[in-house]
Amino acid sequence: MAPIKEWFGGYNVIFSWFERNYGYSALEDYWKYIAENCFEEVIEKFKEGGLTAIKDYFEYTFSLDDGECRTSLENGKLTIEIVKCPDYEFMKS
């Protein structure tokens, strides 16, 4: 799923409200719940494909939103450098 700029403002408000009212630990639990219930397919791909699957996912996702990242997978270590993040620029504005 591609990031959608308009969602980031909403996420920011929701997550800030959630943390303020229930605490950071509850927010982490909520994020885990979202991951397990909304991103099960992606999690399975990561489990099956390891770092290569994570690398491919980030490259693909950033390309969908006109972003750019550089990845390096060497000696069992994945580095992802965010070069251009339209969603971050949107939130800054």
Secondary structure as a PSIPRED ss2 file (coil, helix, strand):
# PSIPRED VFORMAT (PSIPRED V4.0)

   1 M C   1.000  0.000  0.000
   2 A C   1.000  0.000  0.000
   3 P C   1.000  0.000  0.000
   4 I C   1.000  0.000  0.000
   5 K H   0.000  1.000  0.000
   6 E H   0.000  1.000  0.000
   7 W H   0.000  1.000  0.000
   8 F H   0.000  1.000  0.000
   9 G H   0.000  1.000  0.000
  10 G H   0.000  1.000  0.000
  11 Y H   0.000  1.000  0.000
  12 N H   0.000  1.000  0.000
  13 V H   0.000  1.000  0.000
  14 I H   0.000  1.000  0.000
  15 F H   0.000  1.000  0.000
  16 S H   0.000  1.000  0.000
  17 W H   0.000  1.000  0.000
  18 F H   0.000  1.000  0.000
  19 E H   0.000  1.000  0.000
  20 R H   0.000  1.000  0.000
  21 N H   0.000  1.000  0.000
  22 Y H   0.000  1.000  0.000
  23 G C   1.000  0.000  0.000
  24 Y H   0.000  1.000  0.000
  25 S H   0.000  1.000  0.000
  26 A H   0.000  1.000  0.000
  27 L H   0.000  1.000  0.000
  28 E H   0.000  1.000  0.000
  29 D H   0.000  1.000  0.000
  30 Y H   0.000  1.000  0.000
  31 W H   0.000  1.000  0.000
  32 K H   0.000  1.000  0.000
  33 Y H   0.000  1.000  0.000
  34 I H   0.000  1.000  0.000
  35 A H   0.000  1.000  0.000
  36 E H   0.000  1.000  0.000
  37 N H   0.000  1.000  0.000
  38 C H   0.000  1.000  0.000
  39 F C   1.000  0.000  0.000
  40 E H   0.000  1.000  0.000
  41 E H   0.000  1.000  0.000
  42 V H   0.000  1.000  0.000
  43 I H   0.000  1.000  0.000
  44 E H   0.000  1.000  0.000
  45 K H   0.000  1.000  0.000
  46 F H   0.000  1.000  0.000
  47 K H   0.000  1.000  0.000
  48 E H   0.000  1.000  0.000
  49 G H   0.000  1.000  0.000
  50 G H   0.000  1.000  0.000
  51 L H   0.000  1.000  0.000
  52 T H   0.000  1.000  0.000
  53 A H   0.000  1.000  0.000
  54 I H   0.000  1.000  0.000
  55 K H   0.000  1.000  0.000
  56 D H   0.000  1.000  0.000
  57 Y H   0.000  1.000  0.000
  58 F H   0.000  1.000  0.000
  59 E H   0.000  1.000  0.000
  60 Y H   0.000  1.000  0.000
  61 T H   0.000  1.000  0.000
  62 F H   0.000  1.000  0.000
  63 S H   0.000  1.000  0.000
  64 L H   0.000  1.000  0.000
  65 D C   1.000  0.000  0.000
  66 D C   1.000  0.000  0.000
  67 G C   1.000  0.000  0.000
  68 E E   0.000  0.000  1.000
  69 C E   0.000  0.000  1.000
  70 R E   0.000  0.000  1.000
  71 T E   0.000  0.000  1.000
  72 S E   0.000  0.000  1.000
  73 L E   0.000  0.000  1.000
  74 E E   0.000  0.000  1.000
  75 N C   1.000  0.000  0.000
  76 G C   1.000  0.000  0.000
  77 K E   0.000  0.000  1.000
  78 L E   0.000  0.000  1.000
  79 T E   0.000  0.000  1.000
  80 I E   0.000  0.000  1.000
  81 E E   0.000  0.000  1.000
  82 I E   0.000  0.000  1.000
  83 V E   0.000  0.000  1.000
  84 K E   0.000  0.000  1.000
  85 C C   1.000  0.000  0.000
  86 P H   0.000  1.000  0.000
  87 D H   0.000  1.000  0.000
  88 Y H   0.000  1.000  0.000
  89 E H   0.000  1.000  0.000
  90 F H   0.000  1.000  0.000
  91 M H   0.000  1.000  0.000
  92 K H   0.000  1.000  0.000
  93 S C   1.000  0.000  0.000
